Amino acid sequence: MSVVSQSPAPAPAGRALPRDCTFLPEDWRLLARNWYPVALGRELGSAPLGVTLLDTPLVLYRAGEAIVVADNLCPHRGVPLSMGKGDGQTIACAYHGLVFGAEGRCRHVPANPDNNIPPRLHLRTYPAVERYGLIWTCLDPEGEPAIPPMPHWDEPAFQRITCPWIDIAGFAGRQVEGFIDVAHFAFVHTETFADPNNAVVPPYMPTPTPTGFEAEYRSSVGNYPIGVSDRGRPGFEWLRHFRVHVPFTATLEIHFPDEGRLVIMNAASPVSARKTRMFAPICRNFDRDLPVEDVYAFNRRVFEEDRAIVEAQKPENLPLDPTLEAHVMADRSSIAYRRALRARGFSSFFTA
C-alpha cells in the first residue's frame, strides 16, 4: 500500500541547515535528496508522531487517507506539533490550538476564528509514501520517489513482516557496512545462527549497479536459528544475495533449502551522524504459520549483536579513503560500498 501526501511543498534549494547539524553542509544536502523510512505505518494512529531525520525534527500525522510529514514546529510560536492532539483528520497545536489538516494547511485559529488565515501559518511539508509497512520521506525530493526495491515483497506466496525498528548510537554508513559484511558471522552471531568453527569466506565479487552494487556470496554457513533440529543440511550451499542501494539501504535474499527464500531489508535512517534508526521489513515463503513475534525476537537478537559492534567502532563514521584502514579479501563488499559512496560525492564527514 502506498499513500502519498498531496501537493507537498518541497524544501527549497539552499535551505538553511537544521540547528545543531552534525553533517558537513555539502554532505547534508546530498543526503537530503534520498528517501528514508522514518516510522512504522502501524505506529501512526490519530495522534501526531515526532521523529527526526538528518537532524531535522519532523511531525507525522494522518489527514484522512493521506499521511502528512512536516517540520515539527508550529509556525505561530514555535512549539513542537508532536506535543499536540490529533483526530485522524487534523492535528492541533498544544499551545494555542491552531489546527492543521491535509497538505499541512492551517485550517483554524481559535483566538481569531473569523479572520483570514495568513499563508505563513501553513506548514512546510515533505512527501510521504507508505511502503513495506514503513513511512518514507525525503527532505529535498527530485522527481519520482526513489524508494529501494525489495525482492518478493508483493508476491502472494510470501509472508510480509515489518519488524520493530532498533536505535543504534552509531553512523548509518557503519551500520550498513556491518549488514553486508560476510566475515563477521563466526565471531559476532554465534549466539543466534553462525558457527564459530566456520569462519572461512569463499571468494566472491561485487557487481556495480546504477544504485550501488550487488554481491552473491555462497558458503556452508547456515541461517537457521541455533537449536532448530534440521539446521544441519550437510552439503547444502547457502546463497546470500546482497543488493545495496546507496547511501543507506541494502537487501539480503537468502536461499534456503527446498526453494525457501528469506529477504531482509536493512534500511538505516540517519537520525543524525551519530544516531541511526534501523528498519527491517522481512518477507519469506516458508514457516508462514509461525508467530510473527518469534520473528521479531530472533531478528532483534541478531541486530543487537551487530549494534554492540557498530557502537564500539572508531572512527565513529566511515572512512572513504581506502588508505585509512587495512583491508582483506573478504572485504570486497565493504570496499565496493565505500567506492559507491565516493562516486556520489560524499566527503570527509564520513571519516569523523
C-alpha positions as CSV (number, residue, x, y, z in Angstrom):
1,M,0.0,0.0,0.0
2,S,1.3,3.5,-0.9
3,V,-0.1,6.8,0.5
4,V,1.4,9.9,-1.0
5,S,0.8,13.3,0.6
6,Q,-1.0,15.6,-1.7
7,S,0.9,18.6,-3.2
8,P,3.8,18.6,-0.9
9,A,5.8,21.8,-0.6
10,P,9.4,20.6,-1.1
11,A,12.3,22.1,0.8
12,P,13.8,24.9,-1.3
13,A,17.3,24.6,-2.7
14,G,19.8,26.1,-0.5
15,R,17.6,26.0,2.6
16,A,19.1,26.6,5.9
17,L,20.7,23.6,7.6
18,P,19.0,22.2,10.7
19,R,20.0,23.6,14.0
20,D,23.0,21.7,15.5
21,C,23.6,19.9,12.2
22,T,26.1,17.0,12.7
23,F,26.9,16.7,9.0
24,L,29.1,18.9,6.7
25,P,26.8,21.2,4.7
26,E,27.6,19.7,1.3
27,D,27.1,16.1,2.6
28,W,23.8,17.0,4.3
29,R,22.5,18.4,1.1
30,L,23.5,15.2,-0.8
31,L,21.8,13.0,1.8
32,A,18.7,15.1,1.9
33,R,17.9,14.1,-1.7
34,N,17.5,10.5,-0.7
35,W,14.4,8.7,0.7
36,Y,14.4,7.2,4.1
37,P,11.9,5.4,6.4
38,V,11.0,7.4,9.5
39,A,8.3,5.3,11.2
40,L,6.4,2.1,11.0
41,G,3.0,2.5,9.4
42,R,1.3,0.9,12.4
43,E,2.9,3.4,14.7
44,L,0.9,6.3,13.3
45,G,-2.6,6.5,14.6
46,S,-4.7,9.6,15.2
47,A,-2.1,11.3,17.4
48,P,0.8,13.2,15.8
49,L,4.2,11.4,15.9
50,G,7.5,13.2,16.3
51,V,10.6,11.8,14.5
52,T,14.0,13.1,13.4
53,L,15.7,12.7,10.1
54,L,19.1,14.2,9.2
55,D,19.0,16.4,12.4
56,T,15.6,17.7,11.2
57,P,12.7,17.3,13.6
58,L,9.5,16.2,11.8
59,V,5.9,15.6,12.7
60,L,3.8,12.9,11.1
61,Y,0.0,12.8,11.2
62,R,-2.9,11.4,9.3
63,A,-5.3,13.6,7.4
64,G,-7.9,11.0,6.2
65,E,-6.3,8.8,3.6
66,A,-3.2,10.9,3.4
67,I,-0.1,11.0,5.6
68,V,1.4,14.4,6.2
69,V,5.1,14.9,7.0
70,A,6.0,18.4,8.1
71,D,8.5,20.4,10.2
72,N,7.8,19.6,13.8
73,L,7.3,23.3,14.7
74,C,4.2,25.4,14.9
75,P,4.9,28.5,12.7
76,H,3.0,30.6,15.2
77,R,5.1,30.4,18.4
78,G,7.5,27.5,17.8
79,V,6.1,24.7,19.9
80,P,6.6,21.1,18.6
81,L,3.4,19.9,16.9
82,S,4.1,16.4,18.2
83,M,3.0,17.7,21.6
84,G,-0.5,18.4,20.3
85,K,-3.6,16.3,19.7
86,G,-5.0,14.7,16.5
87,D,-8.2,13.1,15.3
88,G,-7.1,11.3,12.2
89,Q,-8.0,14.3,10.0
90,T,-6.2,17.2,11.7
91,I,-3.8,18.0,14.5
92,A,-4.0,20.9,17.0
93,C,-1.0,22.7,18.5
94,A,-0.7,22.3,22.2
95,Y,0.0,26.0,22.8
96,H,-2.8,28.0,21.1
97,G,-4.8,25.2,19.5
98,L,-4.1,26.1,15.8
99,V,-5.5,23.3,13.7
100,F,-3.6,21.8,10.7
101,G,-5.0,19.4,8.1
102,A,-4.2,18.0,4.7
103,E,-1.2,19.3,2.9
104,G,-0.1,21.0,6.2
105,R,-2.6,23.8,5.8
106,C,-3.7,25.7,8.8
107,R,-7.5,25.4,9.0
108,H,-8.5,27.1,12.2
109,V,-7.1,29.8,14.6
110,P,-9.2,29.5,17.8
111,A,-8.3,33.0,19.0
112,N,-9.4,34.7,15.8
113,P,-11.9,32.2,14.1
114,D,-13.4,34.8,11.7
115,N,-10.1,36.2,10.3
116,N,-8.4,35.1,7.2
117,I,-5.5,32.7,7.8
118,P,-2.2,34.1,6.5
119,P,-0.1,31.8,4.3
120,R,2.8,31.9,6.8
121,L,0.7,29.7,9.2
122,H,0.7,26.8,6.7
123,L,3.3,24.1,7.5
124,R,6.3,23.2,5.3
125,T,5.6,19.7,4.3
126,Y,7.6,16.8,2.7
127,P,6.4,13.9,0.5
128,A,5.2,10.7,2.3
129,V,5.0,7.2,0.9
130,E,3.9,4.1,2.8
131,R,5.7,1.0,1.6
132,Y,6.9,-2.3,3.1
133,G,5.0,-1.3,6.2
134,L,7.2,1.8,6.6
135,I,6.5,5.5,6.1
136,W,9.2,7.0,3.9
137,T,10.0,10.7,3.2
138,C,12.7,12.9,1.5
139,L,13.7,16.3,2.6
140,D,14.7,17.5,-0.8
141,P,12.8,15.4,-3.4
142,E,13.6,15.4,-7.1
143,G,11.2,13.7,-9.4
144,E,9.5,10.3,-8.6
145,P,10.1,8.6,-5.2
146,A,13.3,6.6,-5.4
147,I,12.5,4.1,-2.7
148,P,14.7,1.0,-2.9
149,P,13.0,-2.2,-4.2
150,M,12.5,-5.2,-2.1
151,P,12.5,-8.6,-3.9
152,H,9.4,-10.8,-3.5
153,W,7.5,-8.3,-1.2
154,D,4.5,-8.2,-3.5
155,E,4.4,-11.9,-4.4
156,P,1.4,-13.8,-2.9
157,A,3.5,-16.8,-1.8
158,F,5.5,-14.5,0.6
159,Q,4.6,-13.5,4.1
160,R,5.3,-9.9,4.8
161,I,6.6,-8.9,8.2
162,T,7.7,-5.5,9.4
163,C,9.9,-5.8,12.4
164,P,10.1,-3.1,15.1
165,W,12.9,-0.6,14.5
166,I,16.1,-0.5,16.6
167,D,18.1,2.6,17.5
168,I,21.8,2.5,17.2
169,A,24.3,5.0,18.7
170,G,26.4,5.0,15.5
171,F,26.6,6.2,12.0
172,A,24.3,4.8,9.3
173,G,27.2,4.0,7.0
174,R,28.9,1.9,9.6
175,Q,25.7,0.0,10.3
176,V,25.0,-0.7,6.6
177,E,28.6,-1.9,6.1
178,G,28.1,-4.3,9.0
179,F,25.0,-5.7,7.4
180,I,26.8,-6.5,4.2
181,D,29.9,-7.9,5.8
182,V,30.2,-11.6,5.4
183,A,33.3,-12.2,7.5
184,H,31.9,-11.4,10.9
185,F,29.3,-14.2,11.3
186,A,31.6,-16.7,13.1
187,F,32.6,-14.0,15.7
188,V,29.5,-11.8,16.2
189,H,26.5,-14.1,15.6
190,T,27.5,-17.3,17.4
191,E,24.5,-17.0,19.8
192,T,22.0,-16.7,17.0
193,F,22.8,-18.6,13.8
194,A,26.5,-18.8,13.0
195,D,29.2,-21.5,13.5
196,P,32.3,-20.3,15.3
197,N,34.3,-23.1,13.6
198,N,33.2,-21.9,10.1
199,A,34.9,-18.6,9.5
200,V,36.4,-19.0,6.0
201,V,34.9,-16.6,3.4
202,P,34.9,-18.2,-0.1
203,P,35.8,-15.9,-3.0
204,Y,33.0,-13.6,-4.3
205,M,32.9,-10.5,-6.5
206,P,30.6,-7.5,-6.2
207,T,29.0,-6.2,-9.4
208,P,28.3,-2.4,-9.8
209,T,24.7,-1.3,-10.4
210,P,23.1,2.1,-11.1
211,T,22.1,2.4,-7.5
212,G,25.1,0.8,-5.8
213,F,26.2,-2.8,-6.3
214,E,25.1,-6.5,-5.9
215,A,27.1,-9.4,-4.5
216,E,26.3,-13.1,-4.4
217,Y,28.1,-15.0,-1.6
218,R,28.0,-18.8,-1.4
219,S,29.1,-20.8,1.6
220,S,28.2,-23.6,4.0
221,V,27.3,-21.2,6.8
222,G,23.7,-21.8,7.6
223,N,20.9,-19.4,8.5
224,Y,18.7,-21.5,10.8
225,P,18.5,-20.3,14.4
226,I,20.7,-22.2,16.8
227,G,18.6,-25.0,18.3
228,V,16.5,-25.8,15.2
229,S,16.7,-29.5,14.7
230,D,17.2,-29.6,10.9
231,R,19.7,-26.7,10.8
232,G,22.5,-29.1,9.6
233,R,21.6,-30.0,6.0
234,P,25.1,-31.4,5.2
235,G,26.5,-30.3,1.9
236,F,23.9,-27.6,1.3
237,E,25.3,-24.5,-0.3
238,W,23.8,-21.3,1.1
239,L,23.4,-18.4,-1.3
240,R,23.2,-14.9,0.1
241,H,22.4,-12.3,-2.5
242,F,23.1,-8.7,-1.3
243,R,21.6,-5.7,-3.2
244,V,23.0,-2.3,-2.0
245,H,21.1,0.9,-2.7
246,V,23.4,3.8,-1.6
247,P,23.6,5.6,0.6
248,F,22.0,3.6,3.4
249,T,19.7,0.7,2.3
250,A,20.5,-2.9,1.5
251,T,18.5,-6.1,1.0
252,L,19.7,-9.6,1.7
253,E,18.0,-12.5,-0.1
254,I,18.9,-15.9,1.5
255,H,18.3,-19.1,-0.5
256,F,17.1,-21.8,2.0
257,P,16.7,-25.5,1.3
258,D,13.6,-26.7,-0.5
259,E,13.3,-23.4,-2.6
260,G,12.8,-21.3,0.6
261,R,13.6,-17.7,0.3
262,L,14.0,-15.1,3.1
263,V,14.5,-11.4,2.2
264,I,15.6,-8.9,4.8
265,M,15.8,-5.1,4.1
266,N,18.2,-3.1,6.2
267,A,17.0,0.5,5.9
268,A,19.3,2.7,8.0
269,S,17.6,6.0,8.6
270,P,20.2,8.7,9.7
271,V,18.7,10.5,12.7
272,S,22.0,12.3,12.9
273,A,25.6,11.5,12.0
274,R,25.8,9.8,15.4
275,K,22.5,8.0,15.6
276,T,20.7,5.6,13.3
277,R,17.2,4.2,13.4
278,M,17.3,0.9,11.6
279,F,14.1,-0.5,10.0
280,A,13.9,-4.2,8.9
281,P,11.0,-5.4,6.7
282,I,11.1,-9.1,6.0
283,C,9.4,-11.4,3.6
284,R,9.6,-15.2,3.3
285,N,7.8,-18.1,1.6
286,F,8.2,-20.7,4.4
287,D,7.2,-21.0,8.1
288,R,4.3,-18.7,7.4
289,D,2.3,-20.2,10.3
290,L,4.8,-19.3,13.0
291,P,4.0,-16.3,15.2
292,V,5.5,-13.0,13.9
293,E,6.6,-12.3,17.5
294,D,9.1,-15.1,17.2
295,V,10.5,-13.4,14.0
296,Y,10.7,-10.1,15.8
297,A,12.5,-11.6,18.8
298,F,15.1,-13.6,16.7
299,N,15.9,-10.7,14.4
300,R,16.2,-8.3,17.4
301,R,18.8,-10.6,18.9
302,V,20.8,-10.7,15.6
303,F,20.7,-6.9,15.2
304,E,21.6,-6.4,18.9
305,E,24.7,-8.4,18.3
306,D,25.6,-6.1,15.4
307,R,24.6,-3.0,17.3
308,A,27.2,-3.6,20.0
309,I,30.0,-3.7,17.4
310,V,28.8,-0.6,15.4
311,E,28.6,1.4,18.6
312,A,32.2,0.5,19.5
313,Q,33.8,1.2,16.2
314,K,36.3,4.0,15.7
315,P,36.3,6.3,13.9
316,E,32.6,6.7,14.5
317,N,31.9,7.4,10.9
318,L,33.0,5.6,7.7
319,P,36.5,6.2,6.2
320,L,36.0,6.5,2.5
321,D,39.8,7.0,1.8
322,P,40.9,3.4,1.3
323,T,44.3,4.2,2.9
324,L,42.8,4.9,6.3
325,E,42.0,1.3,7.2
326,A,43.6,-2.1,6.4
327,H,41.6,-4.5,4.2
328,V,41.5,-8.2,3.4
329,M,40.0,-10.2,0.5
330,A,36.7,-10.8,2.4
331,D,36.1,-7.0,2.5
332,R,35.2,-6.7,-1.2
333,S,31.6,-5.7,-0.4
334,S,32.8,-3.1,2.1
335,I,35.3,-1.7,-0.5
336,A,32.5,-1.6,-3.1
337,Y,30.2,0.2,-0.7
338,R,32.8,2.8,0.1
339,R,33.6,3.2,-3.6
340,A,30.0,3.7,-4.5
341,L,29.6,6.4,-1.8
342,R,32.8,8.2,-3.0
343,A,31.4,8.2,-6.6
344,R,28.3,10.1,-5.4
345,G,30.5,12.9,-4.0
346,F,30.4,12.2,-0.2
347,S,33.3,13.8,1.5
348,S,35.2,13.9,4.7
349,F,32.3,13.8,7.2
350,F,32.5,10.0,6.6
351,T,35.8,10.0,8.4
352,A,34.9,11.8,11.7
